[in-house]
């Protein structure tokens, strides 16, 4: 089928950008400009038709093409990991700000619930002198994270761990994008049904794991200063801040979905 005509038909079912990215993926084009350059050519687009139908049914584009951009880099994704989201980039910006403000030369950083590895890998590439770790309770997710680290040449050690279970001491900074969605919320996107429930949902109004994480941080007393950066829905922030105050964790930054605490225990 003529590519230009195919795009016109596909755009009747899905967003034009999604159609263009599917075409680029199937045809192995490096850039969407190629769609214009080859628009009058005839291609076998049966595979692209299949992907359009799946996208029209709600399957996230990232799962169909197997990758998602995060902080300017492409990360492999599949059904075993959450799709990296733009709001999570704020955890990178917030961490970089803390490192600069506190003049941390070679910080140790742990990302808990690492999923695709987009947070620790990005931090390693932005902070080459940092020693960075990632952990997850999903072995399938860790496999994806390891592949991304290898592809992007980021030297990171990944560990299978339920929150801080395998970590007896705390690093300088801990980032955590843990499950925080309450299943009772009626305003979430339908696309969530395609993503791993293990990485999305938590009891106690979505806060069970975040509270457990704060409990575990407090239990590792070492008379040193640490920073915690947590992603959560803004509707949950007040309760998280209140819970953290029980341990005298000091809120130092709010950046959209991100809360940052200074911890001295």
Order of alpha helices (4+ residues) and beta strands (2+ residues): alpha-alpha-alpha-alpha-alpha-beta-beta-alpha-beta-alpha-beta-alpha-beta-beta-alpha-beta-alpha-beta-beta
